[in-house]
């Protein structure tokens, strides 16, 4: 069984909690780009979009809420 990288899961949880990649990056002490890349890797691994992103907001998709 393949396991998911705990750092990818942590990035997802913090972004989902904060609904902001920037605020999540501050909490995780990483750059926004690094957090975005971690979430992208997780989405690729799961083959599902977890967030709906726009310049004004971030929200969970149905897949993100179910994850």
Helices and strands as residue ranges (DSSP letters): H 6-18, H 21-28, H 32-46, E 51-53, E 58-60, H 62-66
